[in-house]
Amino acid sequence: MDQIVINTGDTAWVLVSSALVLLMTPGLAFFYGGMVRAKSALNMMMMSMVTIGIVSVLWVIYGFKLAFGYEANSPWYGSISLSGLGDAVNALANNGGEYPIPLLAFATFQLMFAIITPALISGAIADRARFVAWGIFVAIWVTLVYFPVAHWVFAFGNKVGDTITGAGFLAARGVEDFAGGTAVHINAGAAGLALAIVLGKRIGWQRSPMRPHSLPLVLLGASLLWFGWFGFNAGSALGANAIAGLALLNTQVAAGAALLGWILVEKIRDGHPTTLGAASGVVAGLVAITPACAFVAPWAAVVIGLIAGGFCALAVGLKYRFGFDDSLDVVGVHFVGGVIGCLSIGFFGSSAVNSLGLDGIFYGGGLALLGKQALGVVLVTFYSFFLTLLIGFAIEKTIGFRVKNDAELVGVDQTEHAESAYEMGGILKGGR
Amino acid sequence: MKLITAIIKPGKLDDVKAALREAGVTGMTVSEVSGVGRQGGHVEVYRGSEYPIDLLQKVRIEILAKKENVDALVEVIVKSASTGSIGDGKIWVTPVEQVVRVRTGENGENAI
């Protein structure tokens, strides 16, 4: 058998992409941190930061194998192994075919996805979660929800000769999700809704204004997310190739179009295009193009972005109608954007753009692809929502997930971390 | 002796300071305050939700003055702080029993 040699260009791109995707999580910390009130800004950022620590450790111990191991030959999970990845050092990545990149580069790249997904959920429970409970939640949630779901969606199986073993359930059925519309965004969005229900509304929600304390921070965070997202989407090609180029351009134009879509809705509805709207639109567009970026033409990416920006701008108001305090709109942006993106492939998918993809409705492919996409959306939504509800209530009933009322009023920065985000040297704070 | 307290728009502070200095006022205390009057608040919009902001940022200026100067100084402040639009603020005058200069111990009108 021919020995596949490592391709340095492909490997370099995946290495760089891993770092780009990592940057998204601190970016998310700024994006979310600026959106909460000053008294809980640090806690909001710390929820993202501690997730980097927890998931990185679990990934090496068993996470990667649970998501991308093939030994169990199961469509639902990878393999249960505590090898600590010592056996993977000299291997090449094999995911539905061998890639000329080291397995550990692939493992690092995928780790960054496993980090940002639970971090996204934290926006639904701003200002009111016990930090220890959040850490425990993250560890349980990635183990029971993210690692298995990543296997369903991203694991294309170990291909030796013509036999593939251990492919994920959705991947094997041809559900098209290039960079994680289902596994990352719908997954996090559905989980966010569940946790918002478990923790309940913040004191004074809908009565007292809970204005974002720093929109410049929000914009900084959105910009870092945008930058990192090129690694997220174009890096998912696992090579420096034409698909990566397609994903790169689609990512950019969808984000730009969604920015316009969101502030257009605001201008028409509220009279003012806002900074928060522009930042939110960018993220909504990036979310929506994530599953579709390698399967649609650039003009379709513009359309998907416009739809996502406009729709999400309308969807973020739904929480008031239904009465759940999804504080920073994880549902309205990530769930809704993710669903739009996944289903859009059923319309705009084109085999002429990507020979590995199928034709959607607009390219004469009929309803077949849309059906597959809907299967992915529904399965991940229900699994994530109900399992998260279960995990959340289990934590709430045992150690308690929500802080006491007086801690919430004082602010969780002080009660959970003994810090405050801004020390301006006022005389009453001992600053002079 | 009187204490003149003026609540004005933050943007007019420089104009009022300059006008008072021209009128011979050498000392004042300025603080940032929040308040509401007949102007009411304003509305800010975040992700489509309206937040009524009912307390607005204002600046409070406090000046000690001799009784005979009060009317002229109030007029100076009214002229320099006015934009003619709603929310320009308010001025009130209260009697002061005693004033002491900390450095020298002087008191009464000499300490103003």
Interface residues (C-beta under 8 A of the other chain):
Chain A: P209 R211 P212 E266 R269 D270 H272 T274 L276 G277 S280 A313 L314 V316 G317 Y320 D329 G332
Chain B: E44 V45 Y46 R47 G48 S49 E50 Y51 P52 I53
